[in-house]
Amino acid sequence: MYAQLVDTGQKAVQDDATMSAEDRAFQQRIDADVKIEPQDAMPEAYRRTLVRQIQQHAHSEIVGMLPEGNWVTRAPSLKRKAILMAKIQDEAGHGLYLYSAVETLGVTRDETTEALLAGKSKYSSIFNYPTLNWADIGTIGWLVDGAAIMNQIPLCRCSYGPYARAMVRICKEESFHQRQGFDLLMAMCRGTPEQKAMAQDALDRWWWPSLMMFGPPDASSVHSAQSAKWKIKLLSNDELRQRFVDQTVPQAEYLGLVIPDPDLCWNAERGHYDYGAIDWDEFFAVIAGNGPCNRERLETRRKAWDDGAWVREAAVAHAAKVAARDRAAKEAA
């Protein structure tokens, strides 16, 4: 979900015959599972791919707060309000970890934010869908965070050290987010018929966008092979999507909900669930900026950035004052 259409800058997967000596030495470190650190030499295409992917991941964490923040004031109980606020706070922290990881690659936080606001950097397509009822909050936790975990656990083993280490804590926190979502839906499914109908409605609307989160089919994902060779991406889009379906179907059955896919069935020969065709036209339309909430999400981030300018300016001025005072103290000593 964090590499939707990320361009590696390579037209084809490099093999030993086309690599320079430096690139071969770099690939040997990757193959030996040696973590790449910020001070290490790395191909420019590798660095650029990491920047784009981690930027997209960071933006997804920050923009992902917006559909949920809409429900903080309307949570049905103090307990649910506290849980939702804690989750949103976690997501903000995840974004900060990841913005810091981008900075280790030579791109400032301001540059990363400006790339988002200019439309040069993307975030996950899933966050351009609206939250229409309270059950959507549970469904986001169950499906969206569940899909995120499926994608993030392999990232704990990715080749770039700062990214891999950030993902360890993020995955631990995301696992709680998935559980709180499932718990919320379980309460609704065991409640009134109207509450269960709300849960079913939310599943109907979020199921297919959740499958799209993993990105285009492998056959259409032309840059994934090079990312896999660099061990930035450890599992393919289709592998991750299949794992998610296999994990989620039994959970839906436990809740007593029906997944909105008439073609969904267990394939004993494959040992996996078969599922129906995904509407990739919708996916590419959302990625292109034509989803239900694309403009709203970007405008909200743009307003937050503009409104926070005085805070950033004050922080820079304060840091400069402290530095000047420290210099004066040293000179006086």
C-alpha positions as CSV (number, residue, x, y, z in Angstrom):
1,M,0.0,0.0,0.0
2,Y,3.0,2.3,0.5
3,A,4.4,1.7,-3.0
4,Q,1.4,2.3,-5.1
5,L,2.9,3.3,-8.5
6,V,6.3,4.2,-6.9
7,D,8.8,4.5,-9.8
8,T,12.2,3.0,-9.1
9,G,13.9,5.0,-11.8
10,Q,15.0,1.8,-13.5
11,K,13.5,0.8,-16.9
12,A,14.3,-2.8,-16.3
13,V,15.7,-5.0,-13.5
14,Q,19.5,-4.7,-13.5
15,D,21.5,-7.9,-13.8
16,D,25.2,-8.4,-13.1
17,A,26.1,-7.8,-16.8
18,T,24.6,-4.3,-16.8
19,M,25.8,-3.2,-13.3
20,S,28.8,-1.1,-12.5
21,A,31.3,-2.5,-10.0
22,E,29.9,-0.2,-7.3
23,D,26.3,-1.5,-8.0
24,R,27.5,-5.1,-7.9
25,A,29.1,-4.5,-4.5
26,F,26.0,-2.8,-3.3
27,Q,23.8,-5.7,-4.5
28,Q,26.1,-8.2,-2.8
29,R,25.4,-6.5,0.5
30,I,21.7,-6.6,-0.1
31,D,21.9,-10.3,-1.0
32,A,23.8,-10.9,2.2
33,D,21.1,-9.2,4.3
34,V,23.4,-6.5,5.4
35,K,21.3,-3.4,6.4
36,I,22.0,-0.3,4.4
37,E,22.6,2.8,6.6
38,P,22.4,6.5,5.8
39,Q,26.1,7.0,5.6
40,D,26.6,4.0,3.2
41,A,27.1,4.4,-0.5
42,M,24.0,3.5,-2.5
43,P,22.7,3.8,-6.1
44,E,20.8,7.0,-6.7
45,A,17.8,5.0,-8.0
46,Y,17.7,3.0,-4.7
47,R,17.8,6.2,-2.6
48,R,15.1,7.8,-4.8
49,T,12.9,4.8,-4.5
50,L,13.2,4.8,-0.8
51,V,12.4,8.5,-0.6
52,R,9.3,8.1,-2.7
53,Q,8.0,5.0,-0.8
54,I,8.7,6.3,2.7
55,Q,7.2,9.7,1.8
56,Q,4.1,8.0,0.6
57,H,4.0,5.9,3.7
58,A,4.5,8.9,6.0
59,H,1.8,10.9,4.2
60,S,-0.6,7.9,4.5
61,E,-0.2,7.9,8.2
62,I,-0.9,11.6,8.5
63,V,-3.7,11.8,6.0
64,G,-5.1,8.6,7.5
65,M,-6.0,10.5,10.7
66,L,-8.5,12.6,8.8
67,P,-11.3,10.1,8.2
68,E,-11.2,9.1,11.8
69,G,-10.8,12.5,13.3
70,N,-14.2,13.3,11.9
71,W,-15.7,11.0,14.5
72,V,-13.9,11.9,17.7
73,T,-16.7,14.2,18.8
74,R,-19.4,11.7,17.8
75,A,-18.0,8.5,19.4
76,P,-20.9,6.7,21.2
77,S,-19.1,6.5,24.6
78,L,-16.2,7.9,26.5
79,K,-14.3,4.6,26.2
80,R,-14.7,4.6,22.4
81,K,-13.7,8.3,22.3
82,A,-10.5,7.6,24.3
83,I,-9.6,4.6,22.1
84,L,-10.1,6.5,18.9
85,M,-8.0,9.5,20.2
86,A,-5.2,7.2,21.2
87,K,-5.2,5.6,17.8
88,I,-5.1,8.9,16.0
89,Q,-2.2,9.9,18.2
90,D,-0.4,6.7,17.3
91,E,-0.8,7.5,13.6
92,A,0.6,11.0,14.1
93,G,3.7,9.4,15.7
94,H,4.1,6.9,12.9
95,G,4.1,9.8,10.4
96,L,6.8,11.6,12.4
97,Y,9.0,8.4,12.6
98,L,8.8,8.1,8.8
99,Y,9.4,11.7,8.0
100,S,12.5,11.3,10.1
101,A,13.5,8.3,8.1
102,V,13.1,10.3,4.9
103,E,15.4,13.0,6.4
104,T,18.2,10.4,6.7
105,L,18.1,10.2,2.9
106,G,18.8,13.9,2.4
107,V,15.3,15.2,2.0
108,T,14.0,17.7,4.6
109,R,10.6,17.5,6.2
110,D,9.5,20.7,4.6
111,E,10.5,19.3,1.1
112,T,8.5,16.2,1.8
113,T,5.4,18.1,2.9
114,E,5.7,20.5,-0.1
115,A,5.8,17.5,-2.4
116,L,2.5,16.2,-1.0
117,L,0.8,19.6,-1.2
118,A,2.0,20.1,-4.8
119,G,0.7,16.7,-5.8
120,K,4.1,15.3,-6.6
121,S,4.0,12.8,-3.7
122,K,1.0,10.5,-3.1
123,Y,-0.6,8.7,-0.1
124,S,-2.5,5.5,0.0
125,S,-5.7,5.5,-2.2
126,I,-7.8,4.1,0.7
127,F,-7.8,7.5,2.6
128,N,-9.8,9.2,-0.1
129,Y,-13.0,7.4,0.9
130,P,-15.5,9.0,3.4
131,T,-16.5,7.7,6.8
132,L,-20.3,7.7,6.7
133,N,-21.2,6.0,9.9
134,W,-19.7,4.9,13.2
135,A,-19.1,1.3,11.9
136,D,-16.7,2.8,9.3
137,I,-14.3,3.5,12.2
138,G,-14.3,-0.2,13.2
139,T,-14.0,-1.3,9.6
140,I,-11.0,1.0,9.0
141,G,-9.3,-0.6,12.0
142,W,-10.2,-4.1,11.0
143,L,-9.7,-3.9,7.2
144,V,-7.4,-0.9,6.5
145,D,-5.1,-1.5,9.5
146,G,-5.3,-5.2,8.9
147,A,-4.1,-4.6,5.3
148,A,-1.4,-2.2,6.6
149,I,0.0,-4.8,8.9
150,M,0.1,-7.4,6.1
151,N,2.2,-4.9,4.2
152,Q,4.3,-3.6,7.1
153,I,5.5,-6.8,8.7
154,P,7.7,-7.6,5.8
155,L,9.0,-4.1,5.8
156,C,10.6,-4.8,9.2
157,R,13.1,-6.9,7.2
158,C,13.6,-4.4,4.4
159,S,17.2,-3.5,3.4
160,Y,17.2,0.1,4.6
161,G,18.0,0.2,8.3
162,P,16.1,3.3,9.5
163,Y,13.0,2.2,7.7
164,A,13.1,-1.3,9.0
165,R,13.7,-0.2,12.6
166,A,10.9,2.3,12.5
167,M,8.5,-0.4,11.3
168,V,9.1,-2.6,14.3
169,R,7.3,-0.2,16.7
170,I,4.8,0.8,14.1
171,C,3.7,-2.8,13.5
172,K,3.2,-3.4,17.2
173,E,0.9,-0.4,17.5
174,E,-0.9,-1.2,14.3
175,S,-1.8,-4.6,15.7
176,F,-3.7,-2.9,18.5
177,H,-5.5,-0.7,15.9
178,Q,-6.6,-3.8,14.0
179,R,-7.9,-5.4,17.2
180,Q,-9.8,-2.3,18.4
181,G,-11.5,-2.2,15.0
182,F,-12.5,-5.8,15.2
183,D,-13.7,-5.4,18.8
184,L,-15.9,-2.4,17.8
185,L,-17.5,-4.3,14.9
186,M,-18.0,-7.3,17.1
187,A,-19.9,-5.1,19.6
188,M,-22.1,-3.8,16.8
189,C,-22.7,-7.2,15.2
190,R,-23.9,-8.5,18.6
191,G,-26.0,-5.4,19.1
192,T,-29.3,-4.4,17.5
193,P,-30.3,-5.4,13.9
194,E,-29.7,-1.7,13.0
195,Q,-26.2,-1.8,14.3
196,K,-25.3,-5.0,12.5
197,A,-26.8,-3.5,9.3
198,M,-24.4,-0.5,9.7
199,A,-21.5,-2.9,10.1
200,Q,-22.5,-4.7,6.9
201,D,-22.9,-1.4,5.0
202,A,-19.4,-0.4,6.1
203,L,-17.9,-3.7,4.9
204,D,-19.8,-3.4,1.6
205,R,-18.2,0.0,1.0
206,W,-14.6,-0.7,2.3
207,W,-13.9,-4.2,1.0
208,W,-12.9,-3.4,-2.5
209,P,-10.9,-0.3,-1.7
210,S,-9.1,-2.4,0.9
211,L,-8.0,-4.9,-1.7
212,M,-6.8,-2.0,-3.9
213,M,-4.5,-0.9,-1.1
214,F,-1.9,-3.4,-2.1
215,G,-1.5,-1.8,-5.5
216,P,-2.0,-3.0,-9.1
217,P,-1.6,-6.7,-10.1
218,D,1.9,-7.9,-10.3
219,A,1.7,-8.1,-14.1
220,S,0.9,-4.3,-14.2
221,S,3.3,-3.3,-11.4
222,V,6.4,-2.7,-13.6
223,H,8.7,-1.3,-10.9
224,S,8.1,-3.9,-8.2
225,A,10.7,-6.4,-9.5
226,Q,13.6,-3.9,-9.0
227,S,12.3,-3.0,-5.5
228,A,12.2,-6.7,-4.7
229,K,15.8,-7.2,-5.9
230,W,16.8,-4.4,-3.6
231,K,14.7,-5.9,-0.8
232,I,12.8,-2.7,-0.3
233,K,9.7,-4.7,-1.2
234,L,9.8,-8.3,0.0
235,L,6.5,-9.7,-1.1
236,S,4.6,-8.9,-4.3
237,N,1.2,-7.0,-4.5
238,D,-0.7,-10.2,-5.3
239,E,1.0,-12.2,-2.6
240,L,0.1,-9.7,0.0
241,R,-3.5,-9.3,-1.3
242,Q,-4.0,-13.1,-1.2
243,R,-2.7,-13.3,2.4
244,F,-5.1,-10.5,3.4
245,V,-8.1,-12.2,1.8
246,D,-7.2,-15.6,3.4
247,Q,-6.9,-14.0,6.8
248,T,-10.0,-11.8,6.6
249,V,-12.7,-14.1,5.2
250,P,-12.8,-16.3,8.4
251,Q,-13.0,-13.1,10.5
252,A,-16.0,-11.8,8.5
253,E,-17.7,-15.2,9.0
254,Y,-17.1,-15.0,12.8
255,L,-18.7,-11.5,12.8
256,G,-21.6,-12.9,10.8
257,L,-21.0,-10.4,8.0
258,V,-21.0,-11.2,4.3
259,I,-18.1,-10.1,2.1
260,P,-19.6,-8.3,-1.0
261,D,-18.0,-10.6,-3.6
262,P,-20.3,-13.2,-5.2
263,D,-17.2,-14.9,-6.7
264,L,-15.5,-15.4,-3.4
265,C,-15.0,-19.1,-2.6
266,W,-12.4,-21.5,-1.1
267,N,-10.2,-23.2,-3.7
268,A,-9.1,-26.5,-2.1
269,E,-6.6,-27.2,-4.9
270,R,-4.8,-23.9,-4.3
271,G,-5.3,-23.8,-0.6
272,H,-6.5,-20.2,-0.9
273,Y,-9.7,-18.2,-1.4
274,D,-10.5,-17.2,-5.0
275,Y,-12.0,-13.7,-5.3
276,G,-13.6,-11.6,-7.9
277,A,-12.2,-9.0,-10.3
278,I,-11.1,-5.7,-8.8
279,D,-12.2,-2.5,-10.5
280,W,-8.8,-1.1,-11.4
281,D,-10.3,1.8,-13.3
282,E,-11.6,3.1,-9.9
283,F,-8.2,2.6,-8.3
284,F,-6.4,4.6,-11.0
285,A,-9.0,7.3,-10.9
286,V,-8.5,7.7,-7.1
287,I,-4.7,7.8,-7.6
288,A,-5.1,10.4,-10.2
289,G,-6.9,12.7,-7.7
290,N,-10.5,11.9,-8.6
291,G,-11.6,9.9,-5.6
292,P,-14.6,11.0,-3.3
293,C,-12.4,12.9,-0.9
294,N,-9.1,13.7,-2.7
295,R,-9.6,17.4,-2.8
296,E,-10.9,17.6,0.7
297,R,-8.0,15.7,2.2
298,L,-5.4,17.8,0.4
299,E,-7.1,21.0,1.3
300,T,-7.2,20.0,4.9
301,R,-3.5,19.2,4.9
302,R,-2.7,22.5,3.1
303,K,-4.7,24.5,5.6
304,A,-2.9,22.8,8.5
305,W,0.4,23.5,6.9
306,D,-0.4,27.2,6.3
307,D,-2.0,27.6,9.8
308,G,1.1,26.1,11.4
309,A,3.6,28.4,9.7
310,W,3.9,30.7,12.7
311,V,4.7,27.7,15.0
312,R,7.5,26.5,12.7
313,E,8.9,30.0,12.4
314,A,8.8,30.5,16.2
315,A,10.6,27.2,16.7
316,V,13.3,28.1,14.2
317,A,13.7,31.6,15.8
318,H,13.9,30.1,19.3
319,A,16.5,27.5,18.2
320,A,18.6,30.3,16.7
321,K,18.4,32.4,19.9
322,V,19.5,29.4,22.0
323,A,22.4,28.7,19.7
324,A,23.5,32.3,19.8
325,R,23.3,32.3,23.6
326,D,25.3,29.1,23.8
327,R,28.0,30.6,21.5
328,A,28.2,33.7,23.6
329,A,28.6,31.7,26.8
330,K,31.4,29.7,25.3
331,E,33.2,32.9,24.1
332,A,32.8,34.5,27.5
333,A,34.3,31.4,29.2
